[in-house]
């Protein structure tokens, strides 16, 4: 998106544009106690494969923790779509995670 702004500076109207690209950011904290040995790496690979097909500029970050938590920073409609995409990914986990 490009936004136009203007200011009045010393009786001169200055118009400038601002490029406001919104990049999706997905952060997930995983409790790795219940995952296979390479589970975090497999989740990272599968999430990148699925999310980057639809949102190639998305930034994905996985961390180990004591609980599971998902945070998606994006516009509302993209956030809902990404959440559904990740939910489907974990519903299909038997096919790619526990091989």
BALUM-312972 format. One line per field, with one value per residue (C-alpha): y, x, z; residue number from 1; residue in one letter. Coordinates in Angstrom, 2 decimals. Each point is the difference from the previous one (the first is absolute). Layout:
REM residues N
c2	Y,...
c1	X,...
c3	Z,...
mivo	NUM,...
torza	A,...
This chain:
REM residues 99
c2	0.00,3.52,2.82,3.66,2.58,3.70,2.61,3.74,1.10,3.70,0.79,-2.73,-3.04,-3.12,-3.21,-3.29,-3.68,-2.75,-3.61,-2.08,-3.62,-2.25,-3.12,-2.93,-1.17,-3.36,-0.88,-3.38,-1.32,-3.80,-2.35,-2.42,-2.58,-1.74,0.22,-2.43,0.71,2.14,1.22,3.70,-0.13,-1.98,2.51,2.88,-1.62,-0.86,3.43,1.73,-2.22,0.66,3.64,1.18,-1.43,2.54,2.72,-0.07,3.00,-1.38,-0.23,-3.17,-0.50,-3.13,-0.19,-2.70,0.68,-1.57,0.54,0.33,3.47,1.46,3.70,1.30,3.64,0.87,1.72,-1.64,-1.95,-1.28,-0.86,-2.17,-1.73,-0.69,-1.31,-2.40,-1.06,-0.81,-1.82,-2.20,-0.60,-1.42,-2.01,-1.69,-0.51,-3.78,0.11,2.05,0.31,-3.54,-1.86
c1	0.00,1.12,-1.19,0.19,0.71,0.45,1.33,0.19,3.60,0.89,-3.09,0.87,-2.21,2.18,-1.61,1.81,-0.80,0.64,0.20,-1.59,0.44,-1.44,2.10,-1.54,1.89,-0.73,1.51,-0.56,1.19,0.03,0.16,2.49,-0.48,-2.74,1.66,2.33,3.72,0.08,-3.61,0.80,1.98,-2.77,-2.63,2.17,0.43,-3.68,-1.13,2.38,-1.15,-3.70,0.08,2.53,-2.14,-2.69,2.04,3.54,1.15,-1.20,2.50,-0.23,1.64,-0.20,1.31,0.05,-1.87,-2.05,-3.37,-1.46,-0.82,-0.69,0.12,-0.74,0.64,-1.86,-3.16,-3.16,-1.00,3.56,0.30,-3.13,1.16,3.47,-1.49,-2.20,3.01,2.05,-2.94,-0.32,3.74,-0.21,-3.13,2.10,2.96,-0.31,1.11,3.17,0.94,-0.22,1.59
c3	0.00,-0.67,2.20,-0.88,2.66,-0.10,2.38,-0.09,0.50,-0.11,-2.08,-2.52,-0.39,-0.04,-1.30,0.46,-0.33,2.47,-1.11,2.78,-0.95,2.67,0.44,1.82,3.05,1.63,3.36,1.59,3.35,0.23,2.95,-1.46,2.77,-1.98,-3.42,-1.76,0.19,-3.18,0.39,0.18,-3.25,-1.72,1.15,-1.24,-3.42,-0.40,1.16,-2.40,-2.87,0.60,1.06,-2.60,-2.82,0.84,1.76,-1.42,2.06,3.34,2.83,2.06,3.38,2.16,3.54,2.65,3.20,2.76,-1.68,-3.48,-1.29,-3.43,-0.87,-3.50,-0.87,-3.20,-1.23,1.34,-3.12,-0.57,3.68,-0.11,-3.20,1.43,3.23,-1.98,-2.09,3.11,1.59,-3.11,0.11,3.51,-0.86,-2.71,2.37,-0.09,-3.64,0.45,3.70,1.32,-2.90
mivo	1,2,3,4,5,6,7,8,9,10,11,12,13,14,15,16,17,18,19,20,21,22,23,24,25,26,27,28,29,30,31,32,33,34,35,36,37,38,39,40,41,42,43,44,45,46,47,48,49,50,51,52,53,54,55,56,57,58,59,60,61,62,63,64,65,66,67,68,69,70,71,72,73,74,75,76,77,78,79,80,81,82,83,84,85,86,87,88,89,90,91,92,93,94,95,96,97,98,99
torza	X,X,X,X,X,X,X,X,X,X,X,X,X,X,X,X,X,X,X,X,X,X,X,X,X,X,X,X,X,X,X,X,X,X,X,X,X,X,X,X,X,X,X,X,X,X,X,X,X,X,X,X,X,X,X,X,X,X,X,X,X,X,X,X,X,X,X,X,X,X,X,X,X,X,X,X,X,X,X,X,X,X,X,X,X,X,X,X,X,X,X,X,X,X,X,X,X,X,X
